[in-house]
Amino acid sequence: MRLSLELPTMKYAKRIEEYKDELIESNSTWEGTCCLRTCSTKEFIKNCAEWHRGKNISEACVPITEYLAVRYTDDRIVGMLNLRHSITPKFINTYSGHIGYQVRPTERKKGYCVEMLHLALQECVKMGLDKVLITCVTDNTASKKCILANGGVYERTIPLPQITNKSLFVERYWVNTASLPNTQYSVEEMPLPMHY
C-alpha cells in the first residue's frame, strides 16, 4: 500500500488548501470532498469532525467520515473520500451510495483510486457494513474500473434527476465486504466487462 487514510486535521491544513486550489484551477468536480468547495479549510476540518459524530447535519444527510488519502513517501494528499455511515435517506440510497471519492487531477491514472476505495472498504468492514453501495455516472470509465477492481457487482443504471441541461445516468454497484479482492494491480490493467 502506498496510501493511508487520515482524518482532516489542522496538521493537514496547508495541504488541504493546496488540494482545493488545484481543484479550482483545473475546474474539477468536487466528489468526495464534503463541503471543501464552499468553506474555509478551518471550517472544513470543523465540519468534518462534527459530521463524523452526527452533529449539525440536515435530515436529508447522514453521519459521514471524510478521509484524506495521504501518500506515505511525501505526505501529499492524492485524493479525498467520504464514507456515509448509512444510506437511509432516499436520495443517498438511490444515487449516492456509501462512498464518494476523487483523486486530485495531477495524481490521476496512477492507480490511486483503486487503493483508496480498497482502504475505504476496509473501514466499512470495521463499521459492520456487509454490503456497500457505490455509484458513478455512466461516462466515468476510471471510476467504473476502480469499483470493479474492488469487487463491485453491477446492479443497474438509473437516470439522475436533471439538475443541469445534460441528462446523466448513474450506475449502481454493490460490494460484498466479506469477499474483498486483492487490488495489487493498477486501474489501467482492469478490463471493463462486456456490458460497457
Buried (B, 14 or more C-beta within 10 A) or exposed (E): EEBEBBBBEEEBBEBBBBBBEBBEEEEBEBBBBBBBEEBBBEEBBBBBBEBBEEEEBEEEBBBBBBBBBBBEEEEBBBBBBBBBBEBEBEEBBBBBBBBBBBBBEEBBEBBBBBBBBBBBBEBBEEEEBEEBBBBBBBEBEBBBBBBBBBBBEBEEEEEBEEEEEEEBEBBBBBBEBEEBBEBEEBBEEBEEEEEE
